[in-house]
Amino acid sequence: MIPGAYVVVFVSTRTEADADGYASMASRMEQLARAQDGFLGMQSARSDRGEGITVCYWESAEAISAWRRDVDHAAAQQRGRETWYETYAVTIARVERHYAMLRP
């Protein structure tokens, strides 16, 4: 990631409701996010107990705001609050440093 970029960390605990609908919507939201101006990347993981984390990287705070206002994303958020999430938290931060190790 690029220092100065932004990161959105979404940590959630799922309900057991409508797993098929959730998977479909999550896939659709990933496709939409990747098409947004300013999108840099995404990583996700979910445990067998329904705990999950999604990390999205963005060029700017404005790009994050535009994604938050996307009509389809807003509808998915509403459905998430009503059906799919027991709890969730969102953290937005600026990337100060990034490094990685890649095994040859």
Backbone bond lengths (Angstrom), bond angles and torsions (degrees), N, CA, C in turn:
res aa  C-N    CA-C-N  psi(-1)  N-CA   C-N-CA  omega(-1)  CA-C   N-CA-C  phi
1 M - - - 1.443 - - 1.517 110.29 -
2 I 1.259 114.67 161.91 1.456 121.76 -174.79 1.529 109.60 -96.68
3 P 1.351 117.62 123.29 1.467 117.98 173.04 1.525 109.68 -54.30
4 G 1.314 115.71 136.91 1.460 121.76 -176.06 1.515 112.96 97.66
5 A 1.342 116.75 -16.15 1.463 120.49 174.56 1.528 108.48 -72.79
6 Y 1.302 115.96 174.29 1.460 121.32 179.78 1.521 110.01 -116.84
7 V 1.315 115.03 153.44 1.452 121.52 178.50 1.530 108.43 -127.78
8 V 1.334 115.59 136.51 1.460 122.21 173.36 1.524 106.46 -113.28
9 V 1.322 115.74 120.86 1.466 121.50 -179.80 1.525 107.37 -109.08
10 F 1.323 115.93 119.02 1.470 122.88 -179.30 1.528 107.50 -113.32
11 V 1.320 116.57 111.62 1.462 122.82 -179.73 1.522 107.13 -110.67
12 S 1.332 116.74 129.68 1.463 119.25 -174.46 1.520 112.04 -143.38
13 T 1.312 113.82 160.17 1.461 122.63 168.70 1.516 106.09 -123.43
14 R 1.324 115.87 123.19 1.461 122.06 -177.09 1.515 111.91 -81.65
15 T 1.327 115.36 153.01 1.456 121.76 165.85 1.529 106.02 -84.25
16 E 1.298 117.17 179.25 1.465 120.26 176.58 1.528 111.61 -94.27
17 A 1.320 116.66 5.61 1.464 121.64 -175.10 1.520 112.44 -77.24
18 D 1.326 116.79 135.61 1.459 125.16 166.87 1.532 114.07 47.64
19 A 1.323 116.10 56.83 1.465 121.16 -178.28 1.528 112.03 -59.41
20 D 1.329 117.51 -39.15 1.462 120.25 -179.94 1.529 111.22 -64.59
21 G 1.310 116.44 -43.69 1.460 120.60 178.49 1.515 111.56 -63.91
22 Y 1.327 116.38 -36.73 1.464 120.71 179.00 1.522 110.52 -64.73
23 A 1.320 117.33 -48.74 1.463 121.36 -177.64 1.526 110.76 -59.56
24 S 1.310 116.35 -42.11 1.461 121.11 179.41 1.525 110.76 -64.11
25 M 1.323 116.38 -45.34 1.458 120.57 -179.08 1.530 110.81 -66.96
26 A 1.317 117.73 -40.65 1.465 120.77 179.35 1.522 110.67 -61.10
27 S 1.310 116.76 -41.92 1.457 121.44 178.09 1.525 110.64 -63.03
28 R 1.308 115.89 -43.80 1.473 121.24 179.59 1.530 110.82 -63.98
29 M 1.334 117.55 -42.04 1.463 120.86 179.98 1.528 111.05 -65.40
30 E 1.324 117.06 -36.90 1.464 119.76 177.36 1.532 110.10 -63.84
31 Q 1.325 116.85 -44.04 1.471 120.53 178.00 1.530 111.04 -59.86
32 L 1.328 115.71 -45.42 1.471 119.93 -179.77 1.524 111.60 -64.79
33 A 1.338 116.95 -43.69 1.465 120.48 -179.60 1.529 110.35 -60.54
34 R 1.328 116.24 -44.24 1.472 120.49 -179.05 1.524 112.15 -61.97
35 A 1.325 117.62 -24.27 1.466 122.03 -179.74 1.534 112.66 -86.48
36 Q 1.332 117.83 -8.69 1.457 121.63 -176.48 1.523 111.41 -75.92
37 D 1.329 115.82 142.56 1.461 120.14 172.06 1.521 108.72 -59.88
38 G 1.320 116.65 135.09 1.457 121.21 176.73 1.512 114.70 90.58
39 F 1.336 118.52 -5.22 1.463 121.11 178.30 1.527 109.34 -72.60
40 L 1.347 116.88 133.38 1.464 121.14 -178.73 1.530 113.53 -115.05
41 G 1.326 118.23 -26.32 1.463 119.39 -178.68 1.515 111.85 167.43
42 M 1.344 114.83 170.14 1.459 120.49 -176.67 1.529 109.58 -153.23
43 Q 1.323 115.28 144.25 1.458 122.40 173.41 1.520 107.38 -136.80
44 S 1.343 117.32 140.97 1.466 121.51 179.70 1.519 110.81 -141.10
45 A 1.324 115.03 151.32 1.463 121.47 173.47 1.522 107.80 -151.80
46 R 1.333 116.17 147.58 1.464 121.11 178.32 1.521 108.34 -142.40
47 S 1.333 116.42 137.43 1.461 121.90 179.06 1.525 110.38 -85.28
48 D 1.304 115.90 168.12 1.467 121.42 175.55 1.523 111.72 -64.81
49 R 1.326 117.21 -20.40 1.470 121.60 -179.40 1.523 112.61 -89.45
50 G 1.348 116.70 3.92 1.458 119.75 176.69 1.511 114.92 91.66
51 E 1.332 117.56 2.69 1.458 120.32 177.80 1.519 108.49 -83.65
52 G 1.325 116.62 135.10 1.451 118.88 -176.94 1.512 113.10 -142.57
53 I 1.318 113.90 161.52 1.455 120.70 174.89 1.527 107.82 -142.56
54 T 1.314 115.14 133.63 1.460 121.86 173.52 1.511 106.99 -126.10
55 V 1.318 115.89 130.88 1.453 122.10 179.35 1.532 107.53 -119.17
56 C 1.323 116.24 121.55 1.466 121.71 178.52 1.525 108.46 -115.98
57 Y 1.321 115.07 139.02 1.459 121.76 179.98 1.523 108.68 -110.30
58 W 1.346 115.39 135.99 1.464 121.91 -175.45 1.526 110.06 -135.17
59 E 1.327 115.47 152.13 1.462 120.91 179.20 1.521 113.24 -68.72
60 S 1.339 117.34 -31.81 1.464 119.88 -172.86 1.525 111.37 -154.09
61 A 1.328 114.54 163.75 1.463 120.48 174.16 1.527 110.32 -64.80
62 E 1.319 117.04 -31.85 1.460 120.95 178.95 1.529 111.07 -65.88
63 A 1.330 117.07 -38.29 1.466 120.93 177.75 1.523 110.41 -64.44
64 I 1.320 116.82 -38.79 1.467 121.28 177.17 1.530 109.70 -64.06
65 S 1.303 117.00 -44.82 1.473 120.79 179.44 1.519 111.31 -61.95
66 A 1.316 117.37 -40.58 1.463 120.51 178.72 1.525 110.61 -63.75
67 W 1.318 117.45 -41.56 1.471 121.19 177.79 1.527 110.40 -63.98
68 R 1.309 116.48 -40.88 1.473 120.19 179.77 1.535 111.04 -62.37
69 R 1.323 117.01 -32.79 1.465 121.34 -178.68 1.526 113.61 -85.97
70 D 1.329 118.08 -8.29 1.461 120.73 179.71 1.533 109.87 -55.24
71 V 1.317 117.37 131.57 1.462 122.86 -174.26 1.534 111.85 -59.95
72 D 1.315 117.54 -46.41 1.469 120.63 179.97 1.519 111.25 -66.82
73 H 1.322 116.74 -38.53 1.467 120.87 177.69 1.530 110.00 -65.18
74 A 1.320 117.06 -41.94 1.475 120.60 178.65 1.530 110.96 -61.62
75 A 1.326 116.96 -39.75 1.475 120.49 177.98 1.527 110.70 -65.56
76 A 1.320 117.12 -40.15 1.467 120.87 177.90 1.525 110.55 -65.45
77 Q 1.325 117.21 -39.62 1.465 120.60 177.39 1.528 110.84 -60.95
78 Q 1.315 116.45 -44.37 1.467 120.24 179.15 1.525 110.83 -61.16
79 R 1.322 115.96 -45.69 1.475 120.23 178.69 1.525 110.72 -62.09
80 G 1.317 116.76 -37.90 1.456 121.18 177.08 1.517 112.16 -61.07
81 R 1.329 116.68 -45.47 1.471 120.28 178.53 1.526 111.40 -64.17
82 E 1.326 116.75 -37.80 1.460 121.36 -176.79 1.529 113.53 -78.63
83 T 1.339 117.47 -33.84 1.467 120.82 -167.70 1.515 114.92 -126.48
84 W 1.320 118.70 -50.14 1.463 121.26 -162.96 1.521 116.55 -92.48
85 Y 1.345 118.86 -23.88 1.462 119.79 -173.56 1.520 112.35 -112.78
86 E 1.317 113.47 131.11 1.468 120.89 170.22 1.528 108.08 -78.59
87 T 1.326 115.62 -45.46 1.463 122.75 176.63 1.523 108.87 -145.96
88 Y 1.319 115.80 156.24 1.457 120.31 168.73 1.522 109.29 -157.69
89 A 1.329 114.55 158.86 1.458 121.77 175.63 1.524 107.78 -143.57
90 V 1.318 115.69 144.39 1.460 121.81 179.20 1.524 108.00 -121.64
91 T 1.323 115.67 131.52 1.458 122.14 175.48 1.524 107.83 -124.42
92 I 1.319 116.27 132.56 1.460 121.49 176.77 1.524 107.14 -119.53
93 A 1.332 115.45 129.26 1.461 120.19 -177.39 1.521 109.92 -143.82
94 R 1.296 115.37 162.68 1.462 121.53 176.14 1.524 108.79 -97.43
95 V 1.315 116.49 138.80 1.461 121.80 179.79 1.528 108.55 -77.79
96 E 1.322 115.44 118.93 1.458 120.62 177.85 1.522 111.45 -93.59
97 R 1.329 115.28 -35.66 1.458 120.33 -177.57 1.514 107.91 -153.51
98 H 1.322 116.27 148.35 1.465 121.28 176.24 1.522 108.27 -146.45
99 Y 1.318 115.21 135.01 1.459 120.18 172.36 1.503 108.80 -148.41
100 A 1.319 116.93 162.12 1.465 121.09 -175.51 1.525 109.51 -147.93
101 M 1.312 115.46 161.64 1.444 122.61 174.28 1.517 106.95 -121.80
102 L 1.306 116.74 129.62 1.453 121.38 178.37 1.530 107.77 -122.90
103 R 1.305 116.95 119.66 1.456 121.18 179.03 1.536 109.13 -74.06
104 P 1.341 116.25 131.47 1.465 118.72 -179.62 1.518 112.52 -67.34
